[in-house]
Amino acid sequence: MKKMLFVLSGVIVLTIMLFSFFHSSGLKNSKSESKSEFQKSYRVFAVDIPEKLDFAGEPVPIDRFDVRESIDKELTGNTFFQSQTSMYIKRANRWFPVIEPILKKNNIPDDFKYLAVAESGFENLVSPANAVGFWQLLKETAISYGLIVNEEIDERYNPEKSTEAACKFIRESYNTYKSWTETAASYNMGKAGLSKQIETQKNSSYYDLLLNTETSRYVYRILAFKIILSDPKSYGYYFKKRDLYPEIPSYFVAVDSSITDIAGFAKKMKVSYKMLKWFNPWLRKNTLTNPTKKIYYLKLPKEGFINYSTLLKDIPDENLFPKDSVK
């Protein structure tokens, strides 16, 4: 009996050893095959850096090693930050048509629309320094350029009016520096800060100034968005026209009196409070006190255009790139 148990135990141990050996071999083979497949299918390519580049018509010294590597850093980082950059491309389709005419009207180069991308990605963000909106304006700056900022109203959240205010800053700054590139840099660090560095370093070229880390990257970041958003498919972004966020047909209602209950007003206009606030994020409370009877224009969606199928009705379901370009 003992002999049988000994033999049986030996068989069990041998079976376990054989199973472990073959299982281990199988795992090794499986891992090896998986690694081989990964190596065959996974590729990372260096991004293409343009041979010539300009910002607002001003040449970028792309042949300088420091400039080229700075552009490479921002272009690579934003190309491979696919989730963020995809959203920027989609939102740009909605908001560039709003921003571009305002820039043009104010004789500001079209490239400054990419500054708004760098500042906020077309979101009404609030920075740690309490800069607000698409153009990330500080309260004092916004007020100095004619925007209303109080508990009930904050026009930094108004895309059209905040763009007008940004244009005033940009124009004033350009009149100081006579350079659109330095003007863009001053938008980030302020005119006083940039002017101090120009005086200290005895050099007025952005590309030759040693600035703080954020401003040193700022113009290159704007340029990276210009490069990618001007030609998304060259950087791996393939979208159908229907993937991009469409403009939403809307109209304005003039209001020259106080509104004691904006939610009630929205109901009368046959939209939800949420939707009214989406179109008018500059309304910060549920009231609009208007003792001077100033005329405010509230934007509302045209009837039926909240529905996505209605918005996409006239947009063809086709790619933004040739079908034979995908390999």
URTA-V225980 format. One record per helix or strand of 2 or more residues. SS is the DSSP state (helix for helix, strand for strand). FROM is the first residue (numbers start at 1). TO is the last residue. If there is no record, write none. Layout:
{{SS,FROM,TO} {SS,FROM,TO}}
This chain:
{{helix,2,41} {strand,54,55} {strand,58,59} {helix,65,79} {helix,82,105} {helix,110,120} {helix,139,144} {strand,153,154} {helix,155,157} {helix,159,177} {helix,180,189} {helix,191,201} {helix,206,208} {helix,213,230} {helix,232,235} {helix,241,243} {strand,250,255} {helix,262,268} {helix,273,279} {strand,296,301} {helix,308,311} {helix,323,325}}
